[in-house]
Structure formats: C-alpha cells, structure tokens
Amino acid sequence: MKTLSIHSSVGKDELLIYKERVEKIHCMLDKYAATGWIDFPIQNHQKLFDSISYIASEIKACADVLVVIGVGGSFLGARAIQEALTPYFGLPKGGIEVVYVGLNMSGAYMKEMLAYLDSKQVYVNVISKSGDTMEPALAFRVMRLYMEERYGDKAIERIIVTTDAEKGILKGIADKAGYRQFVIPDNIGGRYSVLTAVGLLPVAVAGVDISELMNGARHAATELAQSDLAFNDAYQYAVIRHILHEQGYSVELLASFEPGLSKFHEWWKQLFGESEGKNRKGLYPSTVSYSTDLHAIGQYIQDGRRIMFETLLHFNEIEGDMAVPYDMRDEDGLNYLTNRTFNEINAISKQGTALAHAEGDVPVIQIELPMLDAYHLGYLIYFFMRACAMSACLLEVNPFNQPGVEAYKQKMLQLLKGEKAAKK
C-alpha cells in the first residue's frame, strides 16, 4: 500500500507524455551542488541523531524555553513540524516551549520576547549558514548579550550554534566563544535543510519523535528514488502542476483542513517560491487554511478569476477528536450530527470543497496520507522536496539558488550605510 496517494483530473496519458523528460531530469539532478538532501535520510547519521537527542535532553532538563534564531529555511521547517505535531494549547508532551526570533526586524517583537523570557530559564539555538543575514544576525547580537548578562560565563553552555562547518561570520564567532556547534551540510541549501540539525534539534526539544520523523523521510527517499514517472508520486505531482501551469493557471493554492498545518503551508510556500520563481517563470505559491478561509477567500476561489488550481492536503486520521454532543433543546437544529465527530465532519467538508471547486472550474489535486504523525509528516516533507526539484527543472530553472533574495539585502545595506555616513 502506498504511503501517499494523489488524485487529479489530469489523465495518465497526459502525464506519460513527460516520461522521458522526467527520467532525464532525474539522472541529471546530481549535477547541482546542493543535492545532499536527496540521500541524507538514507545515510547513516546515528552519531548526529544521538548528539541531537543528548543536547535536546539537556535543554529540556535545564530550561523552560528554547529560543531559536533564524529566518527562512533556518526556522520555517522546524516551526512547521512543531506546530503540526504538538498540542494546540499548553506545553508539548515530552518537550518544552520553543519560540522563534530573527524572523523579522520588529523592535516591538524583540522587546516583548526579552520581557517574556525574564521569568524563565533559557537556551538559545542560533541557525545560519553564513551569519551575515540581517534579521538573525541582529537577533543573535541581542540574545547573546542578554544571555551573557543573565548567565555570565555559563552562557557559553546555553548557546548552541548551527552553522557552516568551516566558514562564515557565525562559525568564527562560535569557534572564538567556544559554543557547541552543529553543522549545516555544505551541499544542502536552507529550504531543503529541515531534516538536518537545522530542524531536528528544535523539534526534538519541542518533544517530537525525530526517529519517527526520519523513518518517514527514509521511506520516502527510498520509495521516490526511482525515475519511472508511473511509480513516483512526487514526480507525478510535479508534472501535474506543470501541465496545469502550461494550461494557463498561474497560482497554486495549498489547502488543508487542520489549523496545525498553517506553518507547514509557510514552509511549502518558501520551498516552491524560492525554487521556481526565477527568470520570470514559476507558479505563484499561495496557501489557505480551511474551513476558516472558506469564509474569507472562499468566494474568490469559487467564483473569481480562473487563474488558480488547488492542492488539497488531507490526513485520514488526526490524533484527538470530539463527538458532537446531544442537546435536548436542539435550538440550533444540529442534533442530526450527534452520530458524527468533528473530524468526520471536517473530512466531509474537504470532500464538499473539492467537489464545489472542481465544478467551478478550479482544478483540484488531492494528496492523502493515512495519519498526521511524525512518520507521515517526515514522508510528506521529503515528497515535496523531491517534487519541487523536479518541478523547477521542468521549468528549466535552478531549484537550489535564490538570486533574487539578495536584491532587497543590497538595497537595504545601501540605505543603512548611506544613512550612517550622513549622520557622521
């Protein structure tokens, strides 16, 4: 039985037109320098995982909060996993609170963060391959001074650095200060790094079973290693979205029906947006969280411009459910639902949404997995990374660089340095 299944109106005959092209791309993927993620889950990293588990246990024993400093691929994946697999309310079972900073440059956010931490015991995990990205660099400057003021010499033990093995500003700082370090593999780019120490340490601290997460990713890496389009779900998804793009659709909506997946949407959005959006090409990746957004953007999806298709993400089983209670008054007329649970109604809502949107000429891709747990989320993460690499190559763009990201950085630095010079 397949771990993941895809349903789409695009026929098999349309897919198979791309069979030879997909096989060629599959064979040439390793020509890119940043494809270490492809085989990472099936390689032996037990020493790394043991080290992550050891430090995660130390943090959970000695702290109330782990502050993760990062932006983009340095935090989106970890936050996505954490929010998908930990409770909506209260502390995670077997973990502690994990909060994020360095994802923006809001002074209010930073000030409130520091005030919040004052009554708690704190560890810091700063994540950056280079150390020169403005948002996390500023946050680390603040948090480093904060930790030194609170803990003195003991701050060295409470700051964990995840960075390049050999070079970069952050590497230099970590070596000089004596901080413990994890390595971001040189051949794995930020948005493909969630299954390395970048994502694994924060989620382990949050109480996620990283062994199960990696088991799911390992299964996906094995199952999706074949080049034959007929048997590779990730490549089928890539080709389906490419066909729809060729038909004139310019926007892909990733939709799900569980609110804990909203941060997963953000990880997916960066993965595809940074990988494909080059040379004036690429689908625009957008997301919606149902059923909330059926009462917000749902009208446009149903009756607006026909520029989008929808990818519905569904887990057949969600841990935790509640039956609709019986009420003798039945003033709301809902007693007919008392033989149902909330999750059952949610699943029926998904079916109704798919039917309504398809009938409204919005093409729908449905991706289904058995259960929302660490194993299947690990599988899904790898599935999307594999699909994204193929999809970008079908567009004939490099999936692993992001030249446009540097544009705003350069303009910002020019403005900042120009302002500084003017004040002298």
N, C-alpha and C positions, 0 to 999 in steps of 0.2 A: 504493500500500500504506500502511495506517495505521501510524504510529509506535507506537501503543499500542493494545492490544485488551483488551476486557472480556468476561468470561464470567460469567453468573449464571443462577440458576434463575428469577429474576423475568422474566416474559414481556414481549415488546414491547407487547402490548396493555395491560398494566398500566402500563408506562412512559408510553405515549402519552396516558393519561388526564391527565397533568400537562403536556401540550404547551403549552397556552395559558398556564397559570400560570408556567411556566418562561420563556416569551417575555416576559411582563410583568415578571418579576423582572429578566431580562436588561436590559431597557430602562430600569429604574429604578436599577440598581446605581450609576450615576454620581451619584446624589443624595447618596450618602455622601461625606464629606470625605476619607476615607482610601483612595481607589481609584487612586492614582497608579501602583501596581504593575501595573495591568491593561495599560497601554500602554507601560510602561517598557522592556520588551525590544525593542519595535519602533521606538522613538525613537532618534535619533542621539546616542549618548553617547560617541563616539570619543575626544573630549578627556579625558573622565573615565577611560576604559579605558587610554588612553596614560599618564595620570598614575599610575594604579594600577600599571601594569606597570613604570614607571620607578622608583617608590619600592620596589616589590617586589624589583626587581633590586638596588637599593642595599642593602636589608636582607639579601638573600641573600649579597651580597659582603662585608658588614661584620659579620655576626652569625652565631652558631651557633643562636640560639633567638629566636623572636618570642613574646613574652608577650601574649596577647590578654585584655583585661579586659572582661568583660561578663556579663550574665545574661539568661535568656530569649531573646527574639528577637535580642539583640545578640551571641549566640555559638552558639546551637543549630544554625542553618543552616550556618554556616561549619564547625563541628566535624563535622556530618553529611556534608558534601561531602568534607572532608579524609579522614575515616576510610573513606569508601566508595571513594575513588579513589587512595589512597596505600598503600604496602606495609604488610602486617601487622607486619613486623619490619624494623628498620633505618631509615635515613633515606630520605625520599622522593627519587625521581629528579628532578633539576632543582629541588629545593627544600630547605628546612631544617626543623628541628623547630619545630612550633607547639604551644605549651601554653596552658592556659586557667586563669584565676584570676578571682575576683569572682563566681563562680557559687555560692559558699557562704560561710559565715562561720566556717569551721573554722580555729582557730588552728594546729592541727597541720598542716593542708594548707598554710597560708601559710608557716609556718616551714620546712617541708621544701622548698617551692618556692624560697625565698630561698637555702637551703643548696645546692640543686641548681644554681642559676644562678651561684654564685660562681666556678666554674671555666669559665664560658662567656661569650662576647660576646653582648650582649642588646640587642634593641629592644623597645619596648612600643607596642601599639596599644590605646588605651582607647576603648570604644564605649558611648555612652549619649546618648540624645536630650536628656535633662534634666540629668543629672549628679547628681541627688539620690536615686537608688535606693541603698539602704544597702549592698548587697553589693559592687557595683562601685565605689562611692564610697570605701568602706573600703580595698579592694584598691588603688585608684589612689593613695590617700594613702600607703600603704606603699611601692608601687612607685616613686612619684615621688621620695620621699626616698631610696630605695635607689639609683635611677639617678643622682641628684644627688651622692650620696656616692661612687659609683664613677667617674662620668664628669665631674663638675664642670660647667663651662659647656657641655661637649659633650653633656650630657644633653638639651638642647633639640633637637638633631638626631636623637636616638634615641627620642623620644616622639612618636607620631603620634596625633592625636585625630580620632575620627569622631563628629560630634555635629550639633546643630541649626545651621542657617545663621545665625540671628540672636539666639537667646535661650537661657537656661539657665545653670546654675552652671558646667557644664563648658565651655561656649562662652566664658564670662567668664574662666575660668582659662587656656584655650588662647590667647585674644587677649592677655592680660596677659603670659604667659610667652613668647609667640612660637612656639608649637608649630605644625607643619604640620597642616593640617586637611582632612578630607573631610566632605562634608555628607550627613546623613540627610535625604532629602526630606521636607518637612513633610506631604505628602499620602500618605505611606507609613508604616503602623504597623510596630512592631517585628517581629512574627511574619510579616509579608509583605515584609520588607526584605532577605532573603538575597541577592537578585540585584542589590543596590546595593553601594556601597562597604563597607557593613556586613559582607557576606560575601565580597566579591570580593578585598579586599586580603589577608585571612588565607589564603585558599585559593590565591591566586597565589603567596604566599610559600612555601606548602607544595608548590608545584610543579604545581598543577592548571592545565590549559589553560582560562583564563577565556573565551577567544574561542569555544571549542567549547561550553562551558557556556552561554554567552549565545546561541549559534546554536541550540542545542536549545530554550532558552526562547523565542527569537524564533519558531521554527517552531510551538511550542505556542500562543503568543499569537495567531498568525495563524490556525492551524487551529481553535482553540477560541473564536474571536471570533463565530461565528455563533450565532444564537439558537435555531435549529431543533434540538430535542431529539433528533431522529432521527439527526443528524450530529455531535453534540457529545458526545464521550466523557466529558468532565468533568461535564457536566450529567446524563448517564445514570448515572454513579456516584453523584452527589448524590441523584438520585431513587430509585435502588435502595436506598440506605441509609435514605432517608426512608421508603420503603414498609415496609422491614423494621422500622424503629422504630415505625411505626404498627401493625404486626402484634404488637407487644409485646416485641420484642427491645430491651434497654436497654444492651447493651455491644457495641462493635465491637472485634475483635482484629485489628490489623495484624500480619501474619506474613510473614517472609521466610526464605530458606534460605542466606543468605550473612552470616557474622558481621560483616563490614564495614558492614552496613546497620543495626546496632543503634543508632547515634547518629542515623541518619535516622529511625528509629522515634521517637526523643525529639523531634525537630523536628516530625514529623507529629502527635504527641500534643499538643504545645503549640498547634499551628495549630488543630486541631479543638476541643480542650478550652477554650481561651480564646475562640474564636469562637462556639461554640454553647452553652456551659454558663451560661445566664442565665435568669432568670425561672422557675427550677425546671424547665428544659427541657434537652434535648440528650442524645445518646448519650454514654456514658462511653467515652472512647478509651483502649484498653489495647493492649499490644504483646507479642509473643512472638518469640523467635529460634529457629528450627528448624535442625537437628534437636535441638539441646540441650534446648529446652523441651518437646519431645515426651516427655522423660524426667523432666519436672518438673511442669508444669501440664497436660501432655497428657491425663492421666487425667481431670481435671475437664472439660476441653473435650469429651472423648469421651462421658463418662457422667454429668457433673454437671448442675446446673440448666440448663434450656433458656432462658437469658437472653441468649445472645450469638450473634452471627454473625461470620464470619471473612473478612477480606480478605487473600488471598494475593498477595504481590508477587513476581514472578518475572522474571529476566533470562535470556533463552535462551542467551546466551553470556557467559562470565566469562573475563577475561584471566588466563591461568595455569591449568594443570590438571596432573594426575598420573595416570598409569595404575596400576592395581592390579598390583603385582609378582607374578611367579610364584615359588612356593616349593616345591621338590621334596618337602619334608616334608608339606606340606598338613595339618598337625596341627589347624589351625583350620577346615579344610573350605572355604576361600574361593577355591580355585583356579578355580572356575567363574566367578569375576568377573574373571579376568585379561584378558578381551577388553573390559573396561569401564574408564572413567576415573572418578575421584572426582566430577567434575562431572556425569557421566551418571547415576551412582548418586544423587546429590543431586537431580537433576531427577525421577528415578523416585520418590524419597522424597516429593517435592512432590505428584506425581500420586496416590500411595497415601494421603497425608494428606488430600488434598481428597476422595477417594472415601470414606474411612473417616468423616470428619467429616460429610459430606453424608448418608451412610447413617445416621449417628447423630443426624439432625435438627438439625444445625448448618448453617444456610445459608452458602454459600461464594461469595464474589466473587473471581474471579481476574483480576489485572491483569498483563499480559505486555508486556515490551519486548524488542527484539532483543538489546541488549548493555548491560552495565554499564560505561559510559564517561561522560565529561564531557557529551557531547552529549545522551545519553538521560537522564542524571540532571537536566540542566537542563530538559528537556522534562517530566519527572515532577514536579519541584518546581512548575513553573507549573501543571501539570494539577491538582495537589492544591490549590493556592491558589484556582484558579478554581472547583473543585468545592466547596471549603469555603465560599466566599462564597455560592454558590447554596444549599448545604445549610442554612446558617444562616438565610437569607432564607425558605426553605421552612418553617422553624420559627417565622418571624416574630420573629426577634431580630436585633439589630445585629451583623454579623460583625466589626466593627472597633473595638469598645471592650472594656474589661475592668474594669468597675466593682468586681467582687468582689476583684480583686487588691489594691485599696487597703485592704481591711479589715484584713489582717494588719499592713500597714505602720503604720496608725494605732494599732493596739493596741500594737505593738512600741515605737513612739515614746513613747506614753503611759507605758509601763513604764520605758523608758530614762530619760526626763526626770524621772519621778517618783522613780526610784532616785537620780538625780543630785541632785535637790532635797533628798532625805532625808539625803544624806551631808554637805551643807553645814552 
